[in-house]
Amino acid sequence: GIVGKDRAYFRASGTSFAAPIVSGTLSLMLSRNPALNREQATRMLLNAARDIDTPGIDNFTGYGLLDAQKALAADPDYFIESRILGVKVVRIGKKVSLQINGIADADLFKQAKLQLGRGAKPKKWLRLKKPIVQQKADGVLMVLPAAIFAKTKIWVLRLIVEHEDGSKRISNFQLKLG
């Protein structure tokens, strides 16, 4: 809608407004370094985003607000990726478990942790004792006994990936049971 005292501004949001900003930033990046490949350029843009609202990558703000200046100065080979792609019910022997699939990766991977939160907006996080010490470009992050999830119908799974430089990337995944 139209906003402002003089009604001279139009407020809007969405990918149609983000696309020209991202395209312009990408054009500047390529003008400075024409040898950038698609993967490097994408990583530079995503890693330069400033997280807003819900911590981590989410459905409303994605990676966050693009910081064009940071993207232009970014190392093309630096990356840190945290994403939960899905959860699958599996049987191990006679026990039912949940297999958590995703990406926990970085150019200099230190470790990753999975946390569980009860409800749609957890106030407390249950930290699992076992960290993910081997990076996963795409695969099984962890298998957990289904019994852990017995007392609550909605859980948030939080994946925190840590880079050797100490920076972290978080992703959240809402799990609805029953």
C-alpha positions as CSV (number, residue, x, y, z in Angstrom):
1,G,0.0,0.0,0.0
2,I,0.8,3.7,-0.2
3,V,2.5,5.0,2.9
4,G,4.1,8.2,4.3
5,K,2.7,11.6,5.3
6,D,2.9,12.8,1.7
7,R,1.7,9.4,0.4
8,A,4.7,9.3,-1.9
9,Y,6.0,5.8,-1.0
10,F,4.7,2.4,-1.9
11,R,5.4,-0.5,0.5
12,A,5.7,-4.0,-0.9
13,S,7.7,-7.1,-0.3
14,G,8.5,-10.5,-1.8
15,T,10.8,-12.0,-4.3
16,S,9.8,-9.6,-7.0
17,F,11.4,-6.8,-4.9
18,A,14.4,-8.9,-3.9
19,A,15.3,-10.0,-7.5
20,P,16.5,-6.6,-8.8
21,I,18.6,-6.0,-5.7
22,V,20.2,-9.5,-5.9
23,S,20.7,-9.1,-9.7
24,G,22.3,-5.8,-9.3
25,T,24.7,-7.1,-6.6
26,L,25.5,-10.1,-8.7
27,S,26.3,-7.8,-11.7
28,L,28.7,-5.8,-9.5
29,M,30.3,-9.0,-8.3
30,L,30.8,-10.3,-11.8
31,S,32.2,-7.0,-13.0
32,R,34.8,-7.1,-10.3
33,N,35.6,-10.8,-10.8
34,P,34.4,-12.2,-14.2
35,A,35.9,-15.6,-13.4
36,L,33.4,-16.3,-10.6
37,N,31.4,-19.5,-11.3
38,R,27.7,-19.9,-10.4
39,E,28.5,-21.8,-7.2
40,Q,30.9,-19.2,-5.9
41,A,28.6,-16.3,-6.7
42,T,25.7,-18.0,-5.0
43,R,27.7,-18.8,-1.9
44,M,29.0,-15.2,-1.7
45,L,25.4,-13.8,-1.9
46,L,24.0,-16.3,0.7
47,N,26.8,-16.0,3.2
48,A,26.6,-12.2,3.0
49,A,23.0,-12.2,4.0
50,R,22.2,-10.7,7.5
51,D,19.9,-13.0,9.4
52,I,16.6,-11.3,10.4
53,D,13.5,-12.3,12.3
54,T,13.5,-16.0,13.2
55,P,17.1,-17.2,13.7
56,G,18.4,-19.2,10.8
57,I,17.1,-20.0,7.4
58,D,13.3,-19.9,7.4
59,N,10.3,-19.8,5.0
60,F,9.6,-16.1,5.5
61,T,13.0,-14.4,5.3
62,G,15.1,-17.1,3.7
63,Y,18.8,-16.4,4.3
64,G,17.9,-12.9,5.5
65,L,18.7,-9.4,4.2
66,L,21.3,-9.1,1.5
67,D,24.4,-7.1,2.5
68,A,25.7,-6.1,-1.0
69,Q,28.9,-4.6,0.5
70,K,29.7,-7.8,2.4
71,A,28.9,-9.9,-0.8
72,L,31.3,-7.8,-2.9
73,A,34.1,-8.3,-0.3
74,A,33.4,-12.0,0.3
75,D,35.8,-14.9,-0.3
76,P,34.4,-16.9,-3.2
77,D,35.5,-20.2,-1.7
78,Y,34.2,-19.6,1.8
79,F,30.9,-21.3,2.7
80,I,28.9,-22.6,5.6
81,E,25.6,-24.5,4.9
82,S,23.0,-25.7,7.4
83,R,19.8,-27.2,6.1
84,I,17.4,-29.9,7.3
85,L,15.9,-31.3,4.2
86,G,13.4,-33.7,5.8
87,V,12.6,-36.4,8.4
88,K,11.9,-40.0,7.6
89,V,10.5,-42.8,9.8
90,V,12.8,-45.9,9.7
91,R,13.0,-49.2,11.5
92,I,16.2,-50.3,13.2
93,G,15.7,-53.8,14.4
94,K,12.3,-53.7,16.2
95,K,12.5,-50.0,17.2
96,V,11.1,-47.1,15.2
97,S,13.4,-44.2,14.7
98,L,13.4,-40.8,12.9
99,Q,16.1,-40.3,10.4
100,I,17.0,-36.6,10.0
101,N,18.3,-35.7,6.5
102,G,20.1,-32.6,5.5
103,I,23.2,-30.6,4.8
104,A,25.9,-29.7,7.4
105,D,28.8,-28.5,5.4
106,A,31.5,-25.8,5.2
107,D,34.8,-25.2,3.4
108,L,36.4,-25.5,6.8
109,F,33.9,-27.6,8.8
110,K,34.4,-27.7,12.6
111,Q,31.2,-29.5,13.8
112,A,27.5,-29.4,13.8
113,K,24.9,-29.8,16.5
114,L,21.3,-30.8,16.5
115,Q,18.9,-29.4,19.0
116,L,15.2,-30.2,19.7
117,G,12.6,-27.8,20.9
118,R,9.1,-28.6,22.1
119,G,6.2,-26.8,20.4
120,A,6.1,-24.4,17.4
121,K,8.1,-21.6,19.2
122,P,10.4,-23.3,21.7
123,K,11.7,-21.3,24.6
124,K,14.2,-24.1,25.6
125,W,16.3,-26.3,23.5
126,L,17.3,-29.9,24.3
127,R,20.9,-30.3,23.2
128,L,21.8,-33.8,21.9
129,K,25.0,-35.0,23.5
130,K,26.4,-36.4,20.2
131,P,27.7,-33.7,17.8
132,I,27.9,-34.2,14.1
133,V,31.7,-34.3,13.6
134,Q,31.8,-35.3,9.9
135,Q,30.4,-32.9,7.3
136,K,27.5,-33.9,5.2
137,A,27.0,-32.4,1.7
138,D,23.6,-34.1,1.6
139,G,22.6,-37.2,3.6
140,V,21.7,-38.6,7.0
141,L,22.6,-36.2,9.8
142,M,21.3,-38.3,12.7
143,V,18.9,-41.1,13.6
144,L,17.0,-40.6,16.8
145,P,14.7,-43.0,18.6
146,A,11.0,-42.1,18.0
147,A,10.4,-42.4,21.8
148,I,12.1,-39.0,22.3
149,F,9.2,-37.4,20.4
150,A,6.4,-39.2,22.3
151,K,5.2,-36.4,24.7
152,T,4.7,-33.5,22.2
153,K,3.0,-33.4,18.7
154,I,5.0,-30.4,17.4
155,W,8.8,-30.1,17.6
156,V,11.3,-27.8,16.0
157,L,14.6,-29.4,15.0
158,R,17.5,-26.9,15.0
159,L,20.7,-27.6,13.1
160,I,23.8,-25.4,14.0
161,V,26.8,-25.8,11.8
162,E,30.1,-24.3,12.9
163,H,32.9,-23.1,10.7
164,E,36.6,-23.3,11.8
165,D,36.6,-19.5,12.1
166,G,33.8,-19.7,14.7
167,S,31.0,-18.5,12.6
168,K,27.7,-20.5,12.6
169,R,24.7,-21.0,10.4
170,I,21.4,-22.2,11.9
171,S,18.4,-23.8,10.2
172,N,15.1,-24.8,11.7
173,F,12.7,-27.5,10.7
174,Q,9.2,-27.9,12.2
175,L,8.1,-31.5,12.7
176,K,4.4,-32.3,13.2
177,L,3.6,-35.7,14.5
178,G,0.3,-37.6,14.5
